[in-house]
Amino acid sequence: MTTTDPAPVPRTRGARVSARWRIVGWILLTTGLTLLAVILTMRSLLTADVERAANTAISQELEEFARFASEGVDPRTGQPFEHVDDLLELYLSRQHPDQGEALVGIAGQTVLYSDNTRLQGPDGPYRLGDDAALLERITSSAAPSGVLDTAHGELRWGRVTVQTRDEPGTFLVAEFVGEALRQTQHVLRTTVLVALGGLALTALIAWFVAGQILAPVRSIARTAARISETDLSVRVPVVRRDDLGELAASFNGMLDRIEEAYTAQRRFVDDASHELRTPITVIRGHLELIGDDPAERAETLAVVDTELARMSRIVTDLLLLAKAERPDFLQRRPTDLEDLMLHVDSTVQALDDRPWLLMEVAEGTAEVDPQRLTQAMLQYAANAVQYSPAGSPVRFGSTLVRTDEGTHLRLWLSDEGPGIAPEDLPHVFERFHRTPRGEDDHTGFGLGLAIVHAIADSHHGTAWVRSTTGAGSTFGIDVPVTVEGPPPMEDDATAPGHVPGHAAGAPTTTTAEEER
């Protein structure tokens, strides 16, 4: 015999972090990255707006000056300007620079300006027109515009050259954008603070929501921790209709299946230990007393063989009952009901030499397990052989009946035995229940009708019995079916094998449904 080692359980790696914290962490990471992208984009857009506004102001101012230089006239002469310094002086006198803007006119060694930069130098207010070094850098540049880093921040400038009759001149527009950029940084810092507050609020909300979402999971964990080998009845309350509610319901379904399997296993062990105790005791007693006499030894071996066969039948029946609780117990397939009963008829003939009378046969096709239904009828027939007088006829048949629940296939069998006492009727389908039959009441294990009950229950049907003391018994099984073929011709109350005990107060009838 070979054994297979169980597959090793993979080890978890890293520190244990709860699912709640992981959810919060991923939400914070996603939200943080989103806010970072928003802030960086905002910074880029605001900076670009400042630069674009400065460039636009410079371009407009240069265009306006160029138009004035080409179209303007000297108000003193009414003619175009002859001296460039007069042109620059008149134009600058009419301008009002925006904040951070400086307009500078250069004519030879003369520097004229209109300044609204509002900057402070080491010795007082700073004026671009007084900064000869910076003006030299700008005027010596080959480009008509540019950007310079100065002690007062970023400077964006543009210039245009004008020519009058006597000499050329230069008109310069400068925009100090340092203050505007500082305001942009202030807006960004405020945005970052708001984002951090929002991130903290998001963490709190995520912590709360994750706790609510994972509550069923924690409930499942607590339920699993409370489950013990002797108590499998604990279930997770299902209070929501979402994915986690379905998880809780699935977990409960798994527990139901585990409990059913455990109950079936425990019942099998209990039943086996209960029923096998007697034959084991008999075998042990005979073996302990066995002598050397050949006849005695032969008799002992015969007893042992009989008891071993009895044990084998008990185990077979118990295994069948255990299997009846599994989903694969039935093998349903389309079954011709007439062929089913003809097969039952041919099979029961071999059980005993007596009249077997097939009284009626249902017609049509239904989804049932023919082998299990045949097994149930053979068990009824074996009971009839065991409990009715030798040679007495046994009647059986099948029919389709209408009930409030729909169409049912009814299989029934009647004998002419002594009947069943009223006090025994409620227990005939219980495991190990035996009905006394007389002097030789030593056969049977009380499992046959329990097997019939299991077959009926697996078909979602009912096993039943009608019996009157001294007048025989009728056993039956009703199975709900959808029949292809002739419609049912009998109502439940008029069909052969009708169970009057379905009405209140009929003590001579019991059903498997009533037992439950």
Helices and strands as residue ranges (DSSP letters): H 19-71, H 84-93, E 101-107, E 110-115, E 119-121, E 124-126, G 128-130, H 132-139, E 145-150, E 153-163, E 168-176, H 178-213, H 215-226, H 243-289, H 294-323, G 327-329, E 333-336, H 337-348, E 356-360, E 365-368, H 370-387, E 394-403, E 406-414, G 425-427, H 448-458, E 462-467, E 473-480, E 490-491, G 500-502, E 509-511, H 512-515
